[in-house]
Amino acid sequence: MPKTVAGNSSAAEKMRRRKAYDSAIASVGLEGFKVTKEYADEAQRFINGEIDFDELGEFLPKPFQPSTNRAASSID
């Protein structure tokens, strides 16, 4: 049985995630890119609450993965 990430399995949260995913896919398509089946499958796991956002990010191509090494910009 798939694991469920705590607090991420409510119907409202699934709907919020589905809407965000659909919007992102539409945006990606407008830019001329396509989402891989592997990423789409993992995104569905995220929508279902089986993985968290950080785990989903691991399935992005390297140039699109969030970087934790970026220098923080500040406006002082």
PDB file of N, H, CA, C and O in Angstrom:
ATOM      1  N   MET A   1       0.848  -1.186   0.000  1.00  0.00           N
ATOM      2  CA  MET A   1       0.000   0.000   0.000  1.00  0.00           C
ATOM      3  C   MET A   1       0.888   1.242   0.000  1.00  0.00           C
ATOM      4  O   MET A   1       1.849   1.304   0.766  1.00  0.00           O
ATOM      5  N   PRO A   2       0.582   2.249  -0.857  1.00  0.00           N
ATOM      6  CA  PRO A   2       1.409   3.453  -0.906  1.00  0.00           C
ATOM      7  C   PRO A   2       1.338   4.236   0.400  1.00  0.00           C
ATOM      8  O   PRO A   2       0.312   4.253   1.080  1.00  0.00           O
ATOM      9  N   LYS A   3       2.436   4.873   0.730  1.00  0.00           N
ATOM     10  H   LYS A   3       3.270   4.859   0.178  1.00  0.00           H
ATOM     11  CA  LYS A   3       2.439   5.707   1.930  1.00  0.00           C
ATOM     12  C   LYS A   3       1.659   6.986   1.659  1.00  0.00           C
ATOM     13  O   LYS A   3       1.509   7.389   0.505  1.00  0.00           O
ATOM     14  N   THR A   4       1.175   7.609   2.683  1.00  0.00           N
ATOM     15  H   THR A   4       1.297   7.281   3.620  1.00  0.00           H
ATOM     16  CA  THR A   4       0.506   8.897   2.570  1.00  0.00           C
ATOM     17  C   THR A   4       1.275   9.883   3.430  1.00  0.00           C
ATOM     18  O   THR A   4       1.514   9.640   4.613  1.00  0.00           O
ATOM     19  N   VAL A   5       1.662  11.002   2.823  1.00  0.00           N
ATOM     20  H   VAL A   5       1.468  11.200   1.863  1.00  0.00           H
ATOM     21  CA  VAL A   5       2.376  12.039   3.548  1.00  0.00           C
ATOM     22  C   VAL A   5       1.375  12.726   4.467  1.00  0.00           C
ATOM     23  O   VAL A   5       0.303  13.141   4.026  1.00  0.00           O
ATOM     24  N   ALA A   6       1.720  12.845   5.727  1.00  0.00           N
ATOM     25  H   ALA A   6       2.591  12.508   6.086  1.00  0.00           H
ATOM     26  CA  ALA A   6       0.812  13.400   6.733  1.00  0.00           C
ATOM     27  C   ALA A   6       0.224  14.737   6.295  1.00  0.00           C
ATOM     28  O   ALA A   6       0.945  15.630   5.850  1.00  0.00           O
ATOM     29  N   GLY A   7      -1.092  14.860   6.427  1.00  0.00           N
ATOM     30  H   GLY A   7      -1.677  14.134   6.789  1.00  0.00           H
ATOM     31  CA  GLY A   7      -1.764  16.121   6.146  1.00  0.00           C
ATOM     32  C   GLY A   7      -1.979  16.425   4.680  1.00  0.00           C
ATOM     33  O   GLY A   7      -2.423  17.521   4.339  1.00  0.00           O
ATOM     34  N   ASN A   8      -1.673  15.476   3.799  1.00  0.00           N
ATOM     35  H   ASN A   8      -1.312  14.586   4.076  1.00  0.00           H
ATOM     36  CA  ASN A   8      -1.746  15.773   2.377  1.00  0.00           C
ATOM     37  C   ASN A   8      -2.781  14.945   1.635  1.00  0.00           C
ATOM     38  O   ASN A   8      -2.720  14.868   0.408  1.00  0.00           O
ATOM     39  N   SER A   9      -3.714  14.331   2.316  1.00  0.00           N
ATOM     40  H   SER A   9      -3.763  14.394   3.313  1.00  0.00           H
ATOM     41  CA  SER A   9      -4.626  13.429   1.636  1.00  0.00           C
ATOM     42  C   SER A   9      -6.077  13.908   1.614  1.00  0.00           C
ATOM     43  O   SER A   9      -6.946  13.180   1.134  1.00  0.00           O
ATOM     44  N   SER A  10      -6.362  15.100   2.114  1.00  0.00           N
ATOM     45  H   SER A  10      -5.656  15.692   2.504  1.00  0.00           H
ATOM     46  CA  SER A  10      -7.740  15.573   2.118  1.00  0.00           C
ATOM     47  C   SER A  10      -8.209  15.861   0.690  1.00  0.00           C
ATOM     48  O   SER A  10      -7.408  16.154  -0.198  1.00  0.00           O
ATOM     49  N   ALA A  11      -9.506  15.771   0.497  1.00  0.00           N
ATOM     50  H   ALA A  11     -10.156  15.533   1.218  1.00  0.00           H
ATOM     51  CA  ALA A  11     -10.077  16.029  -0.821  1.00  0.00           C
ATOM     52  C   ALA A  11      -9.771  17.454  -1.285  1.00  0.00           C
ATOM     53  O   ALA A  11      -9.478  17.677  -2.460  1.00  0.00           O
ATOM     54  N   ALA A  12      -9.839  18.411  -0.365  1.00  0.00           N
ATOM     55  H   ALA A  12     -10.076  18.229   0.589  1.00  0.00           H
ATOM     56  CA  ALA A  12      -9.554  19.803  -0.725  1.00  0.00           C
ATOM     57  C   ALA A  12      -8.096  19.975  -1.153  1.00  0.00           C
ATOM     58  O   ALA A  12      -7.804  20.702  -2.102  1.00  0.00           O
ATOM     59  N   GLU A  13      -7.186  19.304  -0.450  1.00  0.00           N
ATOM     60  H   GLU A  13      -7.423  18.713   0.322  1.00  0.00           H
ATOM     61  CA  GLU A  13      -5.770  19.397  -0.798  1.00  0.00           C
ATOM     62  C   GLU A  13      -5.511  18.733  -2.152  1.00  0.00           C
ATOM     63  O   GLU A  13      -4.734  19.244  -2.958  1.00  0.00           O
ATOM     64  N   LYS A  14      -6.151  17.615  -2.394  1.00  0.00           N
ATOM     65  H   LYS A  14      -6.782  17.200  -1.739  1.00  0.00           H
ATOM     66  CA  LYS A  14      -5.996  16.950  -3.699  1.00  0.00           C
ATOM     67  C   LYS A  14      -6.501  17.844  -4.823  1.00  0.00           C
ATOM     68  O   LYS A  14      -5.876  17.932  -5.880  1.00  0.00           O
ATOM     69  N   MET A  15      -7.623  18.502  -4.599  1.00  0.00           N
ATOM     70  H   MET A  15      -8.131  18.431  -3.741  1.00  0.00           H
ATOM     71  CA  MET A  15      -8.167  19.398  -5.617  1.00  0.00           C
ATOM     72  C   MET A  15      -7.222  20.576  -5.858  1.00  0.00           C
ATOM     73  O   MET A  15      -6.996  20.977  -7.000  1.00  0.00           O
ATOM     74  N   ARG A  16      -6.677  21.123  -4.776  1.00  0.00           N
ATOM     75  H   ARG A  16      -6.861  20.797  -3.849  1.00  0.00           H
ATOM     76  CA  ARG A  16      -5.743  22.246  -4.909  1.00  0.00           C
ATOM     77  C   ARG A  16      -4.514  21.822  -5.711  1.00  0.00           C
ATOM     78  O   ARG A  16      -4.057  22.545  -6.596  1.00  0.00           O
ATOM     79  N   ARG A  17      -3.990  20.645  -5.390  1.00  0.00           N
ATOM     80  H   ARG A  17      -4.361  20.058  -4.672  1.00  0.00           H
ATOM     81  CA  ARG A  17      -2.815  20.140  -6.103  1.00  0.00           C
ATOM     82  C   ARG A  17      -3.130  19.841  -7.560  1.00  0.00           C
ATOM     83  O   ARG A  17      -2.316  20.120  -8.440  1.00  0.00           O
ATOM     84  N   ARG A  18      -4.303  19.275  -7.824  1.00  0.00           N
ATOM     85  H   ARG A  18      -4.964  19.048  -7.110  1.00  0.00           H
ATOM     86  CA  ARG A  18      -4.701  18.968  -9.209  1.00  0.00           C
ATOM     87  C   ARG A  18      -4.795  20.242 -10.028  1.00  0.00           C
ATOM     88  O   ARG A  18      -4.308  20.291 -11.158  1.00  0.00           O
ATOM     89  N   LYS A  19      -5.419  21.278  -9.468  1.00  0.00           N
ATOM     90  H   LYS A  19      -5.815  21.238  -8.551  1.00  0.00           H
ATOM     91  CA  LYS A  19      -5.540  22.552 -10.180  1.00  0.00           C
ATOM     92  C   LYS A  19      -4.162  23.163 -10.448  1.00  0.00           C
ATOM     93  O   LYS A  19      -3.907  23.677 -11.538  1.00  0.00           O
ATOM     94  N   ALA A  20      -3.290  23.106  -9.463  1.00  0.00           N
ATOM     95  H   ALA A  20      -3.496  22.689  -8.578  1.00  0.00           H
ATOM     96  CA  ALA A  20      -1.937  23.649  -9.642  1.00  0.00           C
ATOM     97  C   ALA A  20      -1.186  22.871 -10.717  1.00  0.00           C
ATOM     98  O   ALA A  20      -0.505  23.463 -11.554  1.00  0.00           O
ATOM     99  N   TYR A  21      -1.310  21.555 -10.696  1.00  0.00           N
ATOM    100  H   TYR A  21      -1.864  21.074 -10.017  1.00  0.00           H
ATOM    101  CA  TYR A  21      -0.646  20.716 -11.701  1.00  0.00           C
ATOM    102  C   TYR A  21      -1.193  21.023 -13.090  1.00  0.00           C
ATOM    103  O   TYR A  21      -0.418  21.219 -14.026  1.00  0.00           O
ATOM    104  N   ASP A  22      -2.503  21.068 -13.236  1.00  0.00           N
ATOM    105  H   ASP A  22      -3.132  20.909 -12.475  1.00  0.00           H
ATOM    106  CA  ASP A  22      -3.113  21.346 -14.536  1.00  0.00           C
ATOM    107  C   ASP A  22      -2.669  22.698 -15.078  1.00  0.00           C
ATOM    108  O   ASP A  22      -2.392  22.831 -16.270  1.00  0.00           O
ATOM    109  N   SER A  23      -2.602  23.693 -14.215  1.00  0.00           N
ATOM    110  H   SER A  23      -2.828  23.585 -13.246  1.00  0.00           H
ATOM    111  CA  SER A  23      -2.150  25.023 -14.618  1.00  0.00           C
ATOM    112  C   SER A  23      -0.689  24.992 -15.067  1.00  0.00           C
ATOM    113  O   SER A  23      -0.325  25.598 -16.075  1.00  0.00           O
ATOM    114  N   ALA A  24       0.136  24.281 -14.309  1.00  0.00           N
ATOM    115  H   ALA A  24      -0.159  23.788 -13.491  1.00  0.00           H
ATOM    116  CA  ALA A  24       1.561  24.190 -14.657  1.00  0.00           C
ATOM    117  C   ALA A  24       1.759  23.468 -15.986  1.00  0.00           C
ATOM    118  O   ALA A  24       2.589  23.876 -16.799  1.00  0.00           O
ATOM    119  N   ILE A  25       0.999  22.396 -16.208  1.00  0.00           N
ATOM    120  H   ILE A  25       0.326  22.064 -15.548  1.00  0.00           H
ATOM    121  CA  ILE A  25       1.114  21.649 -17.459  1.00  0.00           C
ATOM    122  C   ILE A  25       0.688  22.515 -18.635  1.00  0.00           C
ATOM    123  O   ILE A  25       1.317  22.476 -19.693  1.00  0.00           O
ATOM    124  N   ALA A  26      -0.366  23.290 -18.463  1.00  0.00           N
ATOM    125  H   ALA A  26      -0.876  23.321 -17.603  1.00  0.00           H
ATOM    126  CA  ALA A  26      -0.804  24.193 -19.523  1.00  0.00           C
ATOM    127  C   ALA A  26       0.278  25.217 -19.833  1.00  0.00           C
ATOM    128  O   ALA A  26       0.545  25.505 -21.000  1.00  0.00           O
ATOM    129  N   SER A  27       0.898  25.766 -18.802  1.00  0.00           N
ATOM    130  H   SER A  27       0.681  25.532 -17.855  1.00  0.00           H
ATOM    131  CA  SER A  27       1.963  26.749 -18.989  1.00  0.00           C
ATOM    132  C   SER A  27       3.157  26.136 -19.712  1.00  0.00           C
ATOM    133  O   SER A  27       3.713  26.740 -20.629  1.00  0.00           O
ATOM    134  N   VAL A  28       3.541  24.954 -19.302  1.00  0.00           N
ATOM    135  H   VAL A  28       3.089  24.463 -18.558  1.00  0.00           H
ATOM    136  CA  VAL A  28       4.655  24.252 -19.934  1.00  0.00           C
ATOM    137  C   VAL A  28       4.346  24.016 -21.409  1.00  0.00           C
ATOM    138  O   VAL A  28       5.209  24.202 -22.268  1.00  0.00           O
ATOM    139  N   GLY A  29       3.120  23.609 -21.697  1.00  0.00           N
ATOM    140  H   GLY A  29       2.420  23.458 -20.999  1.00  0.00           H
ATOM    141  CA  GLY A  29       2.709  23.369 -23.078  1.00  0.00           C
ATOM    142  C   GLY A  29       2.752  24.632 -23.916  1.00  0.00           C
ATOM    143  O   GLY A  29       3.157  24.588 -25.078  1.00  0.00           O
ATOM    144  N   LEU A  30       2.343  25.753 -23.349  1.00  0.00           N
ATOM    145  H   LEU A  30       2.014  25.788 -22.406  1.00  0.00           H
ATOM    146  CA  LEU A  30       2.391  27.019 -24.075  1.00  0.00           C
ATOM    147  C   LEU A  30       3.819  27.429 -24.410  1.00  0.00           C
ATOM    148  O   LEU A  30       4.061  28.130 -25.393  1.00  0.00           O
ATOM    149  N   GLU A  31       4.766  26.981 -23.578  1.00  0.00           N
ATOM    150  H   GLU A  31       4.569  26.411 -22.780  1.00  0.00           H
ATOM    151  CA  GLU A  31       6.175  27.278 -23.820  1.00  0.00           C
ATOM    152  C   GLU A  31       6.790  26.312 -24.835  1.00  0.00           C
ATOM    153  O   GLU A  31       7.948  26.466 -25.224  1.00  0.00           O
ATOM    154  N   GLY A  32       6.009  25.317 -25.259  1.00  0.00           N
ATOM    155  H   GLY A  32       5.069  25.192 -24.943  1.00  0.00           H
ATOM    156  CA  GLY A  32       6.488  24.379 -26.261  1.00  0.00           C
ATOM    157  C   GLY A  32       7.159  23.134 -25.701  1.00  0.00           C
ATOM    158  O   GLY A  32       7.807  22.394 -26.442  1.00  0.00           O
ATOM    159  N   PHE A  33       7.015  22.897 -24.420  1.00  0.00           N
ATOM    160  H   PHE A  33       6.489  23.498 -23.818  1.00  0.00           H
ATOM    161  CA  PHE A  33       7.630  21.728 -23.787  1.00  0.00           C
ATOM    162  C   PHE A  33       6.560  20.683 -23.485  1.00  0.00           C
ATOM    163  O   PHE A  33       5.369  20.991 -23.444  1.00  0.00           O
ATOM    164  N   LYS A  34       6.999  19.455 -23.276  1.00  0.00           N
ATOM    165  H   LYS A  34       7.967  19.205 -23.309  1.00  0.00           H
ATOM    166  CA  LYS A  34       6.102  18.373 -22.887  1.00  0.00           C
ATOM    167  C   LYS A  34       6.620  17.741 -21.604  1.00  0.00           C
ATOM    168  O   LYS A  34       7.825  17.670 -21.366  1.00  0.00           O
ATOM    169  N   VAL A  35       5.692  17.290 -20.796  1.00  0.00           N
ATOM    170  H   VAL A  35       4.713  17.348 -20.989  1.00  0.00           H
ATOM    171  CA  VAL A  35       6.021  16.619 -19.543  1.00  0.00           C
ATOM    172  C   VAL A  35       6.201  15.126 -19.840  1.00  0.00           C
ATOM    173  O   VAL A  35       5.414  14.540 -20.583  1.00  0.00           O
ATOM    174  N   THR A  36       7.221  14.526 -19.268  1.00  0.00           N
ATOM    175  H   THR A  36       7.861  15.002 -18.664  1.00  0.00           H
ATOM    176  CA  THR A  36       7.449  13.099 -19.475  1.00  0.00           C
ATOM    177  C   THR A  36       6.389  12.284 -18.739  1.00  0.00           C
ATOM    178  O   THR A  36       5.788  12.755 -17.773  1.00  0.00           O
ATOM    179  N   LYS A  37       6.170  11.074 -19.200  1.00  0.00           N
ATOM    180  H   LYS A  37       6.658  10.691 -19.984  1.00  0.00           H
ATOM    181  CA  LYS A  37       5.233  10.175 -18.527  1.00  0.00           C
ATOM    182  C   LYS A  37       5.699   9.909 -17.101  1.00  0.00           C
ATOM    183  O   LYS A  37       4.883   9.848 -16.181  1.00  0.00           O
ATOM    184  N   GLU A  38       7.005   9.750 -16.914  1.00  0.00           N
ATOM    185  H   GLU A  38       7.668   9.799 -17.661  1.00  0.00           H
ATOM    186  CA  GLU A  38       7.539   9.505 -15.572  1.00  0.00           C
ATOM    187  C   GLU A  38       7.162  10.655 -14.634  1.00  0.00           C
ATOM    188  O   GLU A  38       6.713  10.419 -13.512  1.00  0.00           O
ATOM    189  N   TYR A  39       7.344  11.897 -15.091  1.00  0.00           N
ATOM    190  H   TYR A  39       7.708  12.088 -16.002  1.00  0.00           H
ATOM    191  CA  TYR A  39       7.002  13.029 -14.241  1.00  0.00           C
ATOM    192  C   TYR A  39       5.497  13.091 -13.991  1.00  0.00           C
ATOM    193  O   TYR A  39       5.067  13.351 -12.866  1.00  0.00           O
ATOM    194  N   ALA A  40       4.699  12.858 -15.022  1.00  0.00           N
ATOM    195  H   ALA A  40       5.048  12.647 -15.936  1.00  0.00           H
ATOM    196  CA  ALA A  40       3.241  12.883 -14.861  1.00  0.00           C
ATOM    197  C   ALA A  40       2.793  11.833 -13.845  1.00  0.00           C
ATOM    198  O   ALA A  40       1.910  12.091 -13.027  1.00  0.00           O
ATOM    199  N   ASP A  41       3.407  10.649 -13.901  1.00  0.00           N
ATOM    200  H   ASP A  41       4.125  10.440 -14.565  1.00  0.00           H
ATOM    201  CA  ASP A  41       3.070   9.597 -12.933  1.00  0.00           C
ATOM    202  C   ASP A  41       3.428  10.017 -11.511  1.00  0.00           C
ATOM    203  O   ASP A  41       2.654   9.801 -10.578  1.00  0.00           O
ATOM    204  N   GLU A  42       4.595  10.612 -11.354  1.00  0.00           N
ATOM    205  H   GLU A  42       5.224  10.787 -12.111  1.00  0.00           H
ATOM    206  CA  GLU A  42       5.013  11.065 -10.021  1.00  0.00           C
ATOM    207  C   GLU A  42       4.159  12.242  -9.552  1.00  0.00           C
ATOM    208  O   GLU A  42       3.867  12.362  -8.362  1.00  0.00           O
ATOM    209  N   ALA A  43       3.762  13.103 -10.475  1.00  0.00           N
ATOM    210  H   ALA A  43       3.999  13.005 -11.442  1.00  0.00           H
ATOM    211  CA  ALA A  43       2.881  14.217 -10.110  1.00  0.00           C
ATOM    212  C   ALA A  43       1.553  13.690  -9.582  1.00  0.00           C
ATOM    213  O   ALA A  43       0.984  14.252  -8.646  1.00  0.00           O
ATOM    214  N   GLN A  44       1.060  12.612 -10.183  1.00  0.00           N
ATOM    215  H   GLN A  44       1.522  12.155 -10.943  1.00  0.00           H
ATOM    216  CA  GLN A  44      -0.183  12.014  -9.687  1.00  0.00           C
ATOM    217  C   GLN A  44       0.017  11.480  -8.264  1.00  0.00           C
ATOM    218  O   GLN A  44      -0.879  11.588  -7.427  1.00  0.00           O
ATOM    219  N   ARG A  45       1.178  10.913  -7.998  1.00  0.00           N
ATOM    220  H   ARG A  45       1.906  10.826  -8.678  1.00  0.00           H
ATOM    221  CA  ARG A  45       1.481  10.457  -6.629  1.00  0.00           C
ATOM    222  C   ARG A  45       1.494  11.646  -5.670  1.00  0.00           C
ATOM    223  O   ARG A  45       1.026  11.531  -4.538  1.00  0.00           O
ATOM    224  N   PHE A  46       2.029  12.792  -6.115  1.00  0.00           N
ATOM    225  H   PHE A  46       2.410  12.886  -7.035  1.00  0.00           H
ATOM    226  CA  PHE A  46       2.030  14.002  -5.287  1.00  0.00           C
ATOM    227  C   PHE A  46       0.599  14.470  -5.040  1.00  0.00           C
ATOM    228  O   PHE A  46       0.239  14.804  -3.911  1.00  0.00           O
ATOM    229  N   ILE A  47      -0.209  14.496  -6.084  1.00  0.00           N
ATOM    230  H   ILE A  47       0.084  14.225  -7.001  1.00  0.00           H
ATOM    231  CA  ILE A  47      -1.615  14.904  -5.950  1.00  0.00           C
ATOM    232  C   ILE A  47      -2.332  14.004  -4.951  1.00  0.00           C
ATOM    233  O   ILE A  47      -3.144  14.473  -4.153  1.00  0.00           O
ATOM    234  N   ASN A  48      -2.029  12.716  -5.000  1.00  0.00           N
ATOM    235  H   ASN A  48      -1.370  12.335  -5.648  1.00  0.00           H
ATOM    236  CA  ASN A  48      -2.663  11.752  -4.093  1.00  0.00           C
ATOM    237  C   ASN A  48      -2.125  11.817  -2.669  1.00  0.00           C
ATOM    238  O   ASN A  48      -2.674  11.175  -1.774  1.00  0.00           O
ATOM    239  N   GLY A  49      -1.058  12.583  -2.445  1.00  0.00           N
ATOM    240  H   GLY A  49      -0.612  13.105  -3.172  1.00  0.00           H
ATOM    241  CA  GLY A  49      -0.486  12.704  -1.109  1.00  0.00           C
ATOM    242  C   GLY A  49       0.501  11.598  -0.761  1.00  0.00           C
ATOM    243  O   GLY A  49       0.851  11.424   0.407  1.00  0.00           O
ATOM    244  N   GLU A  50       0.958  10.841  -1.772  1.00  0.00           N
ATOM    245  H   GLU A  50       0.674  10.983  -2.721  1.00  0.00           H
ATOM    246  CA  GLU A  50       1.880   9.735  -1.532  1.00  0.00           C
ATOM    247  C   GLU A  50       3.329  10.193  -1.405  1.00  0.00           C
ATOM    248  O   GLU A  50       4.135   9.525  -0.757  1.00  0.00           O
ATOM    249  N   ILE A  51       3.667  11.335  -2.024  1.00  0.00           N
ATOM    250  H   ILE A  51       3.012  11.877  -2.551  1.00  0.00           H
ATOM    251  CA  ILE A  51       5.009  11.922  -1.912  1.00  0.00           C
ATOM    252  C   ILE A  51       4.841  13.407  -1.647  1.00  0.00           C
ATOM    253  O   ILE A  51       3.780  13.975  -1.909  1.00  0.00           O
ATOM    254  N   ASP A  52       5.887  14.037  -1.128  1.00  0.00           N
ATOM    255  H   ASP A  52       6.749  13.576  -0.915  1.00  0.00           H
ATOM    256  CA  ASP A  52       5.800  15.472  -0.879  1.00  0.00           C
ATOM    257  C   ASP A  52       6.405  16.258  -2.045  1.00  0.00           C
ATOM    258  O   ASP A  52       6.926  15.674  -2.995  1.00  0.00           O
ATOM    259  N   PHE A  53       6.331  17.573  -1.961  1.00  0.00           N
ATOM    260  H   PHE A  53       5.908  18.048  -1.189  1.00  0.00           H
ATOM    261  CA  PHE A  53       6.776  18.438  -3.054  1.00  0.00           C
ATOM    262  C   PHE A  53       8.262  18.274  -3.341  1.00  0.00           C
ATOM    263  O   PHE A  53       8.670  18.284  -4.502  1.00  0.00           O
ATOM    264  N   ASP A  54       9.073  18.123  -2.304  1.00  0.00           N
ATOM    265  H   ASP A  54       8.742  18.115  -1.361  1.00  0.00           H
ATOM    266  CA  ASP A  54      10.512  17.929  -2.507  1.00  0.00           C
ATOM    267  C   ASP A  54      10.798  16.643  -3.269  1.00  0.00           C
ATOM    268  O   ASP A  54      11.656  16.614  -4.152  1.00  0.00           O
ATOM    269  N   GLU A  55      10.081  15.585  -2.928  1.00  0.00           N
ATOM    270  H   GLU A  55       9.384  15.609  -2.211  1.00  0.00           H
ATOM    271  CA  GLU A  55      10.262  14.318  -3.641  1.00  0.00           C
ATOM    272  C   GLU A  55       9.831  14.451  -5.099  1.00  0.00           C
ATOM    273  O   GLU A  55      10.473  13.886  -5.984  1.00  0.00           O
ATOM    274  N   LEU A  56       8.775  15.177  -5.354  1.00  0.00           N
ATOM    275  H   LEU A  56       8.253  15.636  -4.635  1.00  0.00           H
ATOM    276  CA  LEU A  56       8.339  15.409  -6.730  1.00  0.00           C
ATOM    277  C   LEU A  56       9.404  16.154  -7.517  1.00  0.00           C
ATOM    278  O   LEU A  56       9.645  15.843  -8.683  1.00  0.00           O
ATOM    279  N   GLY A  57      10.039  17.128  -6.896  1.00  0.00           N
ATOM    280  H   GLY A  57       9.843  17.381  -5.948  1.00  0.00           H
ATOM    281  CA  GLY A  57      11.078  17.909  -7.557  1.00  0.00           C
ATOM    282  C   GLY A  57      12.248  17.077  -8.027  1.00  0.00           C
ATOM    283  O   GLY A  57      12.941  17.466  -8.967  1.00  0.00           O
ATOM    284  N   GLU A  58      12.485  15.935  -7.393  1.00  0.00           N
ATOM    285  H   GLU A  58      11.922  15.619  -6.630  1.00  0.00           H
ATOM    286  CA  GLU A  58      13.575  15.059  -7.789  1.00  0.00           C
ATOM    287  C   GLU A  58      13.354  14.468  -9.179  1.00  0.00           C
ATOM    288  O   GLU A  58      14.300  13.973  -9.791  1.00  0.00           O
ATOM    289  N   PHE A  59      12.128  14.511  -9.686  1.00  0.00           N
ATOM    290  H   PHE A  59      11.359  14.913  -9.189  1.00  0.00           H
ATOM    291  CA  PHE A  59      11.816  13.951 -10.996  1.00  0.00           C
ATOM    292  C   PHE A  59      11.887  14.988 -12.110  1.00  0.00           C
ATOM    293  O   PHE A  59      11.670  14.663 -13.277  1.00  0.00           O
ATOM    294  N   LEU A  60      12.188  16.235 -11.755  1.00  0.00           N
ATOM    295  H   LEU A  60      12.364  16.499 -10.807  1.00  0.00           H
ATOM    296  CA  LEU A  60      12.381  17.265 -12.767  1.00  0.00           C
ATOM    297  C   LEU A  60      13.740  17.085 -13.431  1.00  0.00           C
ATOM    298  O   LEU A  60      14.680  16.619 -12.788  1.00  0.00           O
ATOM    299  N   PRO A  61      13.861  17.448 -14.714  1.00  0.00           N
ATOM    300  CA  PRO A  61      15.190  17.454 -15.323  1.00  0.00           C
ATOM    301  C   PRO A  61      16.111  18.380 -14.525  1.00  0.00           C
ATOM    302  O   PRO A  61      15.661  19.391 -13.987  1.00  0.00           O
ATOM    303  N   LYS A  62      17.387  18.038 -14.450  1.00  0.00           N
ATOM    304  H   LYS A  62      17.753  17.217 -14.888  1.00  0.00           H
ATOM    305  CA  LYS A  62      18.346  18.781 -13.616  1.00  0.00           C
ATOM    306  C   LYS A  62      18.266  20.302 -13.766  1.00  0.00           C
ATOM    307  O   LYS A  62      18.280  20.997 -12.750  1.00  0.00           O
ATOM    308  N   PRO A  63      18.184  20.856 -14.985  1.00  0.00           N
ATOM    309  CA  PRO A  63      18.169  22.329 -15.080  1.00  0.00           C
ATOM    310  C   PRO A  63      16.957  22.984 -14.421  1.00  0.00           C
ATOM    311  O   PRO A  63      16.975  24.181 -14.132  1.00  0.00           O
ATOM    312  N   PHE A  64      15.905  22.198 -14.183  1.00  0.00           N
ATOM    313  H   PHE A  64      15.891  21.226 -14.417  1.00  0.00           H
ATOM    314  CA  PHE A  64      14.673  22.753 -13.615  1.00  0.00           C
ATOM    315  C   PHE A  64      14.499  22.438 -12.142  1.00  0.00           C
ATOM    316  O   PHE A  64      13.531  22.886 -11.528  1.00  0.00           O
ATOM    317  N   GLN A  65      15.414  21.677 -11.563  1.00  0.00           N
ATOM    318  H   GLN A  65      16.201  21.313 -12.062  1.00  0.00           H
ATOM    319  CA  GLN A  65      15.294  21.330 -10.151  1.00  0.00           C
ATOM    320  C   GLN A  65      15.610  22.547  -9.286  1.00  0.00           C
ATOM    321  O   GLN A  65      16.518  23.319  -9.593  1.00  0.00           O
ATOM    322  N   PRO A  66      14.857  22.709  -8.209  1.00  0.00           N
ATOM    323  CA  PRO A  66      15.167  23.803  -7.283  1.00  0.00           C
ATOM    324  C   PRO A  66      16.560  23.624  -6.700  1.00  0.00           C
ATOM    325  O   PRO A  66      16.958  22.510  -6.361  1.00  0.00           O
ATOM    326  N   SER A  67      17.285  24.699  -6.586  1.00  0.00           N
ATOM    327  H   SER A  67      16.962  25.604  -6.862  1.00  0.00           H
ATOM    328  CA  SER A  67      18.635  24.617  -6.041  1.00  0.00           C
ATOM    329  C   SER A  67      18.650  25.148  -4.621  1.00  0.00           C
ATOM    330  O   SER A  67      18.117  26.219  -4.331  1.00  0.00           O
ATOM    331  N   THR A  68      19.273  24.374  -3.743  1.00  0.00           N
ATOM    332  H   THR A  68      19.705  23.504  -3.979  1.00  0.00           H
ATOM    333  CA  THR A  68      19.419  24.846  -2.371  1.00  0.00           C
ATOM    334  C   THR A  68      20.747  25.581  -2.201  1.00  0.00           C
ATOM    335  O   THR A  68      21.042  26.101  -1.125  1.00  0.00           O
ATOM    336  N   ASN A  69      21.545  25.620  -3.267  1.00  0.00           N
ATOM    337  H   ASN A  69      21.305  25.198  -4.142  1.00  0.00           H
ATOM    338  CA  ASN A  69      22.855  26.263  -3.196  1.00  0.00           C
ATOM    339  C   ASN A  69      22.858  27.671  -3.748  1.00  0.00           C
ATOM    340  O   ASN A  69      23.904  28.320  -3.778  1.00  0.00           O
ATOM    341  N   ARG A  70      21.717  28.154  -4.181  1.00  0.00           N
ATOM    342  H   ARG A  70      20.867  27.627  -4.157  1.00  0.00           H
ATOM    343  CA  ARG A  70      21.665  29.514  -4.732  1.00  0.00           C
ATOM    344  C   ARG A  70      21.918  30.514  -3.635  1.00  0.00           C
ATOM    345  O   ARG A  70      21.462  30.348  -2.504  1.00  0.00           O
ATOM    346  N   ALA A  71      22.643  31.547  -3.975  1.00  0.00           N
ATOM    347  H   ALA A  71      23.013  31.683  -4.894  1.00  0.00           H
ATOM    348  CA  ALA A  71      22.880  32.624  -3.013  1.00  0.00           C
ATOM    349  C   ALA A  71      21.575  33.379  -2.808  1.00  0.00           C
ATOM    350  O   ALA A  71      20.895  33.723  -3.775  1.00  0.00           O
ATOM    351  N   ALA A  72      21.238  33.627  -1.605  1.00  0.00           N
ATOM    352  H   ALA A  72      21.790  33.347  -0.820  1.00  0.00           H
ATOM    353  CA  ALA A  72      20.017  34.378  -1.317  1.00  0.00           C
ATOM    354  C   ALA A  72      20.215  35.827  -1.735  1.00  0.00           C
ATOM    355  O   ALA A  72      21.214  36.460  -1.391  1.00  0.00           O
ATOM    356  N   SER A  73      19.252  36.336  -2.476  1.00  0.00           N
ATOM    357  H   SER A  73      18.441  35.823  -2.755  1.00  0.00           H
ATOM    358  CA  SER A  73      19.344  37.737  -2.859  1.00  0.00           C
ATOM    359  C   SER A  73      18.630  38.555  -1.802  1.00  0.00           C
ATOM    360  O   SER A  73      17.597  38.148  -1.268  1.00  0.00           O
ATOM    361  N   SER A  74      19.185  39.690  -1.515  1.00  0.00           N
ATOM    362  H   SER A  74      20.024  40.020  -1.949  1.00  0.00           H
ATOM    363  CA  SER A  74      18.526  40.572  -0.547  1.00  0.00           C
ATOM    364  C   SER A  74      18.529  41.984  -1.063  1.00  0.00           C
ATOM    365  O   SER A  74      19.450  42.432  -1.746  1.00  0.00           O
ATOM    366  N   ILE A  75      17.484  42.656  -0.716  1.00  0.00           N
ATOM    367  H   ILE A  75      16.736  42.292  -0.161  1.00  0.00           H
ATOM    368  CA  ILE A  75      17.372  44.074  -1.084  1.00  0.00           C
ATOM    369  C   ILE A  75      17.442  44.843   0.225  1.00  0.00           C
ATOM    370  O   ILE A  75      16.452  44.944   0.950  1.00  0.00           O
ATOM    371  N   ASP A  76      18.593  45.372   0.517  1.00  0.00           N
ATOM    372  H   ASP A  76      19.397  45.290  -0.072  1.00  0.00           H
ATOM    373  CA  ASP A  76      18.768  46.142   1.747  1.00  0.00           C
ATOM    374  C   ASP A  76      19.096  47.574   1.444  1.00  0.00           C
ATOM    375  O   ASP A  76      19.278  48.374   2.363  1.00  0.00           O
TER     376      ASP A  76
END
